[in-house]
Every structure is written in C-alpha cells, then in structure tokens.
Amino acid sequence: MANCKQRGSALPPSTGLEGEGNCRLHFLPKYLSRQNNLLSIAGGALLLLLVFGQSLGAPRSFSVDYKSNCFRKDGEEFRYISGSIHYNRIPRVYWKDRLLKMYMAGLNAIQTYIPWNYHEESPGQYNFSGEKDVEYFLQLAQKIGLLVILRPGPYICAEWDMGGLPAWLLTKKDIVLRSSDPDYIAAADKWMGKLLPMIKPYLYQNGGPIITVQVENEYGSYFACDYNYLRHLSNLFRTQLGKEVVLFTTDGAGVGYLKCGSIQGLYATVDFGPGTNVSAAFDAQRHAEPHGPLVNSEFYTGWLDHWGSRHSTVSSAALVKSLNEILAMGANVNLYMFIGGTNFGYWNGANEPYGAQPTSYDYDAPLTEAGDLTEKYFAIQEVIKMYHKIPEGPIPPTTPKYAYGAVVMKKLQTVLDALEKLSFSGQVKSLYPLTFIELNQAFGYILYRTTLPVNCTTPTPLSSPLNGVHDRAYVLVDGMAVGILERNRAITVNVTGKAGSQVDILVENMGRINYGKGINDFKGLVSNLTLGKDTLTGWTMYSLNIDEAVKQGLLGDREATPADPPQPVAFSSPAFYSGSFIIPDGIPDLPQDTYIKLPKWKKGQVWINGFNIGRYWPARGPQVTLFVPAYILSTAAPNNVTVLELEEAPCNSEPCTVEFTATPILNATVHSDYKQSRRLFVKEDLL
C-alpha cells in the first residue's frame, strides 16, 4: 500500500477521516468491482472487515512513539511538514485561498496561534464571531485536508501586542505575568476554561484536525523559570483536553532555553532557522527528549521587521538548503511563517530596547502579506516533492491588484478641535498623569492636558526624566505643535509660553512589548513630567475612541474658523484629513486588492470605510505602502479614506493626496541608529 499512502497524503479527505484509511476508501469501489465474480455480498463484507477493519473501526489516534522516534497517526508512522498561518492577521474571506495555497505547496499541516487578547478584549467579554471565528478556521483547514498544530497560549509572542496577553491584566500593577502569581493564574484559568472546551471537539482523536497542542510558548526565554506555573498549565490542559492529546513545548535550540522551557509530560521541541547547524540544533532537543520525533516547531522563512530598520529577508537558497537537511533527517518541521499577513489596527507588538513592529507582517514568507505566490514558495515545493507526493492540479493564483490612483485629501479638524467628539467618556482629572490602563483604555491615543505653572519667556525643558513616555507624545502649547517626546529616544523638548498656557500632550500607544521580561508594558505617561526642575501637576485626561468616531462619521467638516496659527516647520497639530474615490462599476472583477501609499506624509493612522488599516510611517520605514484588502471596498458607494496625520501633512501650500497602487513597498531605505536586540534567528537569553 506504499503508493496508496502517498496518494492518500495528497488528497483532501472526503469523509472527515485522513491518512491511509481514507486512501483505502478512495480505491474501495474499484477493488470491490474486481471481486464481484468471486464473492457474494456477505463474503465481500467479511473480506472488507478483515482487510480494512482497523482503518474503519479503530478510533482515530495520534501519539508519540518513543521507541521508533516518530509520531504515529492511526497506528502508522507519520511526519508532518507544516506552515504557520495566523487567522487573526488574514481577512476571513481569504482564509480558504491561503490554506489551499499551503496545501498545494505540499504541506500536510498548518500551525496557528490563538491570541487571548484578540478574543477577550475586556474581562469576561468573549468574541469568536466573524473575523474571530477560530472554529470556522479549524473546520476549513480540515475540509481542505490539512492537520492543525495549535498554539493556544496563554502567551504566544507572535510579534503581537503583549504577546497575546490582554492589557487589562495590568490593572494589578505588580502582577508577574507568565508565573504562579495568583491573579495571573486566576485570569489564565478562566480564559483557558472558556477556550479549551471549545477546541476539544477539534482534536484529532475526536474527529477533528488538531494533532498537537502547545502549552505556553518559548518559556525558556523568559526570566521567571517557574516550574510550578508550567505544571499548573500542563495539568489544566490535560484536565480540559484529555490524556490522549499530544502536548508540547517550543524553545530555542539551546540547552539553556530547554532548561526552563521544558517539563515532564510536555513533549519538548525546538526552533531554529536557515544557516543553523541542524544536527547540533536537534542535539539540543535530544538533551530534553532522548527519544521521540525530531521537531523544529519554528523554521524561519524570514524574520520580523521594526520601524527604523531595514526589511528582513532570507534567501530562498539558504532556506531550501536547511529545509532539505531537516527533511533528510526524517524530522518534522513547521515553516514560520508560511504567510505572515497584516497587523491591522493596533495589534502589532514591539521588542526591547523599545522598537515597535510595523503594520505589515509580511515576514519575507513564501506567500506575501497579500497571499501572492513567490519564488520562495515554489522552491519550498520542489524540496517537499523529494520526500512525498504533492497534490496535483492548479494552485490558486495570486489575487489581482488594482491601482485606483490618487485621492485628494482635505483637512477636517485637528484632534484638539474634535476632542468632544473623540472622547466619549469625558474628561478625567488627576494630580498626576494616569496610564492607559488606569483610564480603562487599551489601544490608540490619549490626550493629556495641563497648564504652564510659570512664565517661560525663554525655552524651558519639558522633560520625562524617567523615560516615562510610552511610546510617543506630540506636544502642543496653546494649540501650537512644539515637539515630540519618544520612548528611549527623546525625553526633552523646549517650550515657551505664559503662566496658564494650555499644554496638550497626545500620547500614542505604538504596541506593547511581546517578547522577554518587559511584556508588562504600561502605556501613556507612566511617570511624571517636569518643567525645568518642577513636576507638572493638575492633569486633565481624555480617552480617545477615534475608531468609533471614524465609523460613525463624526469627523465632518468643521465650521468656518479663522486660519490655523502658523506652525513650526517641523511639526503641525495632529489632525484628520479625508477624501473619497469611486470604483467604476462597469469594469469587471472590481473591487480588487490594492495598497495605499502616502507620499510626503510623515506618520499616522489610516481608515478606509471605517476599517482601521493600520499605522503608516514612511519617514522612518521600511514599510511605505499598507495592504488594503478588496473586501472592505465598495463599488456601490464612494469609498471614504480618513487619515490621522500626527506630525505634518503635505497640505499647506498645495492639494495633498494619498495614492492607491498595485505594487507594495516594504523595503524602503531607512537611516536609523536603532539596534535590534532580537537578531535574525537568535533569541537572546533574558534570564
């Protein structure tokens, strides 16, 4: 049945069963027709029972075979070749397209995270509908013929805000995340008590696609090294999911990482990228698991980006060389990422020293951010072909892109003008500034307001001496922009003004740290500001719900007012701009995907038809264009574009535009002194 096994691995299941048993069913009609002259119906049934009884009647199983150093699926030796895809970074309408492309590349499994904060943005308020319907995603993967390696956290890293942990955990200021801290354990238990029963029916032994489930993530890279915490999670997962499921851990391919990241009862796997000594990396896994399958849970096809650093790339040649070495050893492998996708809205993470990740999570993956087929995709497919038969038939093509052209933008209101419309909850007063969490806000922007206590006739330093601006603040005095404070980069601006002059500081949360000991990342003004040597007091704060204001269309044209005061050359007051464009209904196959480019704009946020596309920052790069999926566009009505420009719009002397183009730009040249702490394929030991 060797040929049958190969063909069976390449065919999507039509019965809900996978593997060789399903393959046998595929050939069953032809086999029985050849027996018609020899067997009665009863005899045929008996033969069927004798030949195929185990496949048809035995329960589905997936397990670790420590004697043969492999996985076993339904009793047969099994090796997965998987790819990472994050449903939370891809529009639901494209889930099927991306999964089919992964299947046609020769993968027999996918790997995905479940971000806690994506589904429980407020305590006890769960959302698993629409774009967050993870059950539908699992069903779709199974229907296509892909097994699933699930990584439900509670911590996931993933270059996602706070590593997937919800910001509201920080309401307890001294909470020790990812530890036995009772408050953290209580919250994690409640979340897992909601999530794990949902995914249990999708375990392989229960008829679903999930073959393995990860507990926590790269815990050996975290400072806590709390074995009681890992034991607690292990017991929790076992209680909720049963004894049969294969639970695993993932850590860097070094004994030092496995020391704190692995624990008895959870199968230890490693992660490493191209150029690594493959044998040495798996030797590290063997230190924790002397027997069992070799597994690279994150084989890096690319790497993450930061604002102010060049776009990371990995050559196809280096990738396939290492991939071939891994497969030649009989190891299991997951390609991270196979498609990266997009950090729409505010979901991007950050690393230490503080460097936020951009909106694009393209990752230089085999499928681009927009799902395009690349040379790397086909190079990987050629390697996989050497080890098992891949599906026949056409690969879903790259989705077409359309350049809708330039859209003229007009100024609506400054943030200060629109303050009442943006701050639904009203003002909050405090002697000292409060953080985002203290103001019950997780993402976006908050306006802090106070007054100058003394005359500043000469430039006087307004400072954050404890580096307490998290993460970027736009400073205005009497409505005039005077400078920017930025975490780790600029802790002082000079101001002038009379005693009593209004000081407004718009603070942007640029994404919470997702990796390492700094994940308890508070936002806003997290320490006091000083004017000269004096601490500023008497703050009024406004939580801004900009997304809702944009959706409701509240930022219309302002009434006729005197011209804006002259602004310094470098900065202007943060303001909203809008424009619209019509997609012709006479052209077939529109709307199509596109990219928005903001030439000469500096930094800000973009919404299209009320959907938060993400952050732009071409002045720092490397990302210049933002991916705009077709499903948010309309051919029946004008498409509205809203821009919040935080620094300086190119609209003072001439009409300003944004441009919709068919070509992405993710690798623009940047000039920055930012030093990444997470180098390509190397995870620093933060103990």
N, C-alpha and C positions, 0 to 999 in steps of 0.2 A: 504493500500500500504506500510505498515511498512517493510515487508520483501523485497519488491521491492526497497525501498530506501537503505536498507543495501546492497543488491546485486549491485545496481547501483553504490554505492560509491566504490565498489571493482573492477569494470570493467573499463578498459580504453575506452574512447569514440570512437565510430567508425564513428561518423558523424560530429565531431567537437563540439558537444554540450555535456555538462556534467550534472551530477546530476540526479534527479528523472525523468526529462523529457526524458533523454536518456535511463534510465532504462525502462520506459514505452515503448519506441520504441523497446527495446530488446524483450519484450514479445508480441508485436503487432501481428505478424503472427499467433501465437497460438490462441490469443484472437479472431482474425477475423475468423479463421477456425471454431471456435465453434459457430459462429453466422451465418454461411452460410445458414442454414435451416430457419432462421428467418428473415433475412434482404436481401433486394435487394442491389445491389452495391450502389445505391443512398442512400438507408437507412443507409447502413454501413458508408458511407461517412458522413452522417448527425450525426450519433452517434459518429463517430470519432471526429467530430468537437465539439460536445457537451462535450464529456468526456475529450478530450486531447487538446482542443483548446488553453487553456492558455499556455500549455507547448510548443506547436508547433508554435503558432503565436505571443506570447508575447515576447517583447525584453528581451535579457539577462540582468540581473541586479545583482549587489552586493552592499549591503548597511549596515549601522549600524542601528540597531533597539534599540533606547534608552529606549523604553517602556518595551520591553521584555529582555533587557540586552543581546543581541546576535547579530551576523551577520545574514543577510538574503541573500541567493543566489537564484535568480529566485523566490523570494517570500517565500521560505522555510527557516526555521531556519537552521543555518549552523555553524559548529565548525571545525576549521582546526587543524590538527596535522601535523606539518611541520618539515623539517630539512634543515639546511644550507649546501649549496654546492657552492663553488666558481669556476666558469668555468675557471677563469684565473689561477687556481692552479692545474688543471687537464688536461692532454692531450686530445685534441678533440676526438681522436679515442676511448677514454674511457668514454666520456660523457654518451653514451647510457647505458653502463654497470653500471655505478654508479647510474644513475637515475632509472633504473629498480630495482636495489637492494633497493633503497629508497622506491619505490612504493610497492615492495613485503614485506617490513617491516610493511606496513600498513599506511604509510604516505599518505595524500591526497594533500599535497602541498610541495613545496620547497621554500627556501628563498635564494636569491643571491644578491651580490653587483655588481655594475658596477664601476670599478676604472677609474677615469678620466685619470690619468697619463698613464694607460695601453693602452689607445686608442688615446691619443693626446700627444705623447712624445715630439713633437715640436709644437710651436704655429701654429694652423691652419692646421696641418698635421694629418688627421684622419685615423685610421686604424681599420676596422671592418671585416677584412678578415681572413680566415684560423683559427688559434688558437684563434683569437679575434672576431669570428663571433657570437656575442651575439644573433642576431636574430635567427640563426640556433639553438642555445641552447634553446631559448624560444619555438621554434617550436617543438623541440624534446621533451621537457618536456610536452607540450600539447598532443603530439601524444601518449606518454606513459600513460597519464591520470592524470598528476599532475598539480595542480594550482600553481601559482607563486606569491610570495610576493617579490616585487622588491625594492631594496635599491640603488638608483642611485646617492646618494650623494647630493651635490658635494664632501663632505667629508664623508669617510666611516670608518676610523680607520682600522679595519680588520687585524691588525698586518702587514700591507702592507706599503711599503715605503711612508713616509709623509702622511699616512692616505688616500692615493689615490689622493692627490693633486699633480699636476705636479710641478717639481722642478723649471721650468722656471718662475713660479710666483715670485720667489725670486730675479729676476732681479731688482725689486724695493726693495731695501734693507730694508726699513722701513715699508713694507706692513703689514697690520694687517689681517691675514688670518681669514676666517670664521667670517667676520664682514661686516659692511656697508662701509668699505674702498672702494672708487670709483674704484680703479684699480682692486681690487679683484672682486667686483660686475660685472665689465665690462667683465672680463675673464670668470666668472662663468655663466653669462648670455649668452655669446657666446657659451660656451660648452653646456649648457642646451638647447639652441636654436637649436643645432645640434642633441642632444641625444633624447630629449623628443618627438619630432615629429616622430622619428624612432620607439619608443616604443608604441606610441599611438595606432596603429592598433592592438597591442597585449593586450590591456586592455580587461577585461572580457566582458564588455558591447559592445565591438566592435568585439566580436567573438574570442578573444584570451584567454590566461590563466591567465593574471595578475589580481589579485583581489584587492590588496592594494599596495600603493606606499609610501615609506618613504621619508620624507623631512629632509635633513641633517642627523645627527646621534649623539646621546648622547650629545646634545648641552649643557645640564645642567652640564656636567663635564668640560666645557671649561670656561676660565676666562672672556671672552668678555661679555656674558649675554646681547647680542644686540638684543632686540625685533624687532627693525626695520629691521634687517637682516632676522630674521625668517619670518616677514610679507612679505618682498620682495620675499623670496623664495616661500612662500605659494601662493602669487599672481601669480608668474611666473609659478608654476606647474599647478595652476588652469587654467590659460590662455592657456597653451600648451596642457593640458590633458583633460580639460572639467570639468563641475560641478559634474558629476556623480561619478567620481573615489573617492575611499576612500583613503585619505591622512593621514599619521600617523607619530608620533614621537616615539622614543625609548629613555628611560633614566633609570638610576639605580633606584632600588626600594626604594627610599627615597624621602621625601617631598623636601629636599634641592636640589636634582637633578631636580625634576619636576618644581621647581620654575623658572629656567631659560631655561629649555628644552622644555616646553610645551607652547602652544599658541592657542588661539581660532581659530577654523577652521581646526585644525590638531588633529586627534584622538590620545590621549596620551596613550602609552603602557609602560611597564616596563621590565627590565631584571634582572634575579637572578638565582642562581644555586642550586644544591643539598645541603641540610642541612639548607637552609633558612627557616624561619617561613613563610610558604606560605600565610597564612591568613594575616599576617602583611604586606607582600610584596604587596598583592593586595589591602590592605587598603590604601597603598601609592598611587596606581593608582586611587583609588576611590576619593582621595583628588583632583585630577585633572579632573577625569571623574566620577562624581557621578552615572551616568547611562551609560549603554552600555556594550559590551562584556568585560570580563576579558581577558587580553592578556599578556603572557610572550613572548616577541619577541626574547629573547636570554636565553634559559635554557641550562646552560653549561654542556656538557657531559664530558668535560675535561678542560684543560687550556693551555695557551701558555707557550713556553719554552724560555729561554735565554741561550746564550753561558755562561758557567761557573756556571750554576745552574742545579740542578737535573731535570730530565724529570718529568713533571707534570702528575699525574694520578688521576683519580676519580673512586672509586669502583662502580661496577655495582649495588651492593646492595643499596648504598646511592642514586644513580641516579634513580633507578626504584621506590624507596620509595617516593621520592619527585614528580616524574612524576605521580605516581598514585594519590597523593594528589591533584595535579593540575587538572588532568582529572576528578577526583571525584567532583570537584567544578564546572564542566562544562566550565572550562576556555579553551581558545585557547593557543596553545603552539608551539614554534619553538625550535627544538633541535639544539643548536650551539656548536660545529659543528656536522653534521651527517657524513661528511667526510671532513677532513682538506685539504689534498693534499700537494703540494710542492711549495716552493718559489724558482723556478728555476731562474738561472741568478743572478740578483742583487736586486730582488723585496722584500726581507724581510724588515721589519720595525725594530723599536727599542723603548725602553722606558726609562724614566728618573728615577733615575740617569742613565746616558747612559749605556744601556745594549742592545746589538743587539740580534735579534732573529735568530735562525739557519735556515738552508735551509729547513729542514723538518717542515711542519705544520701538523704533524700527529694528535696532539691535544688530544691524547688518545680517539679518536672518535669511534663510533660504527663500522664504516668502516675505516680501516687503511689508511695511506698515499697511499698505493698501491691498495686500494679498497678491501682489504681482509675482509671477514666476521669474526666477533669476538663474543665472549661470550656476550659482551655488546649488540651487535646487536640483538641477539635472546632474551635477557632479555627484551629489549625495546619492541620487537614484542609481547611478552607474555602479557605485560601490555596493549598495544593497543588492543589486542584481547578481553580484558574485556569490551571494550567500543564500538567497532564496528567490523563488519566482515572484515577480511583482505583478500587479493586476494588469490586464490587457485593456485596451480601449483608450479613448481620448481623455486627456487631462483637461479639467475646466480651464478655460483660457483666462489670461489676465483681463480684469474688468477694464472697459474703455474709460478714458478720462476726457474731460471736455474743458476747454479754456473759454470761460464765459466772458473774459475780458475785464476791462476797468470799470469800477463803480465809483462814481463821485460821492464823496462824503461831506456832510455838513455838520457843523458843531451844534450840539443840542444844549447841554448845560454842563457846568463844572460840577464836581462832586459836592462842593460847598453849596452851590445853588440848589441842588437836588436833594439836600440832606433829609428833609422831611419825608420825601417820597421813598428814600432808600432805607431809612431807619424805622421799620415798622414797630419796633418795641419801645421806641422813645429813648430818651437820654438817661444815663446813669451817672450819678455824681459820687466822687470818692476823693479823699485827701491825697491818696497816691494812685498811680495808674493800676488798672486791673488787667489780667491776662485775658486772652480769648476764652479760655475755659471758664474763668470766673464770670465772664459776661455771657456764658452759655452759647458760645459760637465756636464752631469747629474750623471752618474754612473761610477763605476770602479776605475781606478787608474790614478794619475797624478804624473809625476816626476818633482821635484823642484831642481834646481841646483844653487849653488853659490860657493864662494871660502872662504877659511880661510883668514881673513884680517891681521892676525898676526901669528907669530910662537907660536905654542902650544907644547912646549917641555915636559911639564908635563900635565897630564889630566886636561882638562878645560871643565867646564859645558856648554853644548849646551842645551838651555832651551826654553820651551814655557811657559813663566811666566803667561800668561793669559789663560792657558789651551786651546790654540788655535789649537791643532792638532785634526782635525775631519776627521778620527777617530783613525787611526793607521798609524804610519810612520816608515819606515825602513831606517835607517841612515847609509850611507857609506861615507868613506873618502878615496879618491884615489882608489876607487873600492873595498875597504875592508869594510865589514859589522862591525859596531861598537856598534849597539844597536837599541832599539825600543822605540819610544815615543808613548804613548797611552792615549787617552782622559780619564781624571779623574783618571788615574792610574799611569802613568809615564810621568812626564813633563821634565825630565832632563836625558841626557846621557853624559858621559865624552868622549872627543875626544882629539886626539893628531895629530900633523901634522905641516908642514911648512907653512909659509905665501904663499898663492897662491894655496894650495892644494885644489883639487876639492871636494866639498861636495854635495852629491846626497841624496835626501830625497824622497823616493817613498811613497806617501800617498794613503791609501786605504779608500774609502767611504764604510763603513760597513753597511749602511742602515740608512735612516732618521727616526727620532722620529715620531711615528704615533699617539700618544695619549697625550693630555694635552697641556700646554701652550708653549712647546718647539718645536712644529711642524715646525716652521720656522728654519729649521736645515741646516745651511750652511756647506759645506764640503770643505776639503782641509786644507791649512794653513790659518786659518781665523783671525789670529793675528800674529804679528812679532815674530821671534825667536831671541834669544840673545846668544852671545858667551861671557861668562863671564858677564861683565856689558854692553857690546856693542851690539847694534842692528845690525843684519845682513842685508845687502842691496845688490843690484845688482843681482837680481834673473833672471834666465832663466827657463822657464817652458815648459813642453811638455805634451800635452794632449795625452793619450794613448788609441788607439782604438784596444784593444787586441782581442776583439771578431772578428772583421773583419780580423785581421791578421791571426788568427787561421783558420777561414773559408776559407781564400784564400791560406792557406798552405805556408805562407811566412816565417815561423819559421823553416826552414830546418836546416840541419847540418851546423855548421859554418866551415870555412876553418881551416886548421891546424894552431894552435896558440900555443904559449908557455903555459905551465900548469898554471892553475889558482893560484894566490898567496895563501899562507897559510891563513886560516881563523881562527878567534877565535872559540873556541869550541862551544859556544852557538849559533852563528849566521853564516850564509853564505849569499852571494849576491843573491837576488831574481833571480830565473832562471826558464827556461822552460825545461820540460822533455817530452819525447814522447815514445809511444810504440804502438803495434797493435796486434790484435788477429783475428783469423779466426773462424767463426761459421760453423761447418760441415753442408754441405747441404744434407747429407744422413740421418740425424736424423729428423724425422717428427716433426712438430709443433714448429720449431725454426724459428726465434728468440723468446725468451721469456723474460719477465721482469727479472731484476736482481738488485743487489746492488753492489756498488763499495766501497771497503774498502782500506785505505791507511796505512798499518801498519808501524809505526815508522816515518811517515811523520808528519810535525808539523802543518802547516796552509797554505791554499792557495785556488786555484780555479781549477775546472776540466771541460774540454770539451771532449765530445765524438762525433766523426764525425762532429765537428764544433758546436755542440749544447752545450750551457753553462748549465751544470748540476747543478752548484751552488758552494757554499763555503764549504770547509772542515776545521775542527779544532779539531781533536781528542785529541790534547794535552790539550784542555780546556773542551771539551764535553758539554753537554751529548751525542750529536749525533756523531756517529762514521761512519756509512755507509750512502751513498747517493743513493736514488732511481734512477734507470735507466730504463725508460720505453722502451719496446721492439720496439716501432715504430721508434726509432732513430737508431736501429741496422740494420745490413745488413748481409745476407747470400751470397750475390753475390760478395762482395769485402771485403778486410780487414777492420776491424773497428779500427779507429785511436783514441788513447787516448792522450790528451795533458794536462799536469799538470803545473800550475804555483805555485811553492813552494816558499813561501816568507821568510822562516826562515832557515830551514835546511833539506835538503833531505838526506835520509839514503843511499847515493850512493858513499860515499867517498872511502870506503875500500872494498866494495863488490857490486855485482849487486843488484839493488833495484827493487822492484816490487810493483804493485798495484794488488788487488785481487778482482775478481767478485764472489760474494757469493749469496746464495739463502735466506739468513736469515738477517733481518735488526737488527741493534744495535742502539737504540735511547736513552738508559738509562744507559750509562757507568758512573761509579762513577767519580765524579769530586771533586776537592778540590779548593774552591774559597771563597773569602770574599765578593763576590758580593751580595748586598742586593736588592731584588726586591722591587720596590715601589708599583707595582700592585700585591697585594696578591690574592690568589685564591678566586674568587667570590666577591672581594671587590674592588671597584673603588674609589680611593681617591678623595676627593673634592679639586680641584685645584684652587678654587676661591681665 
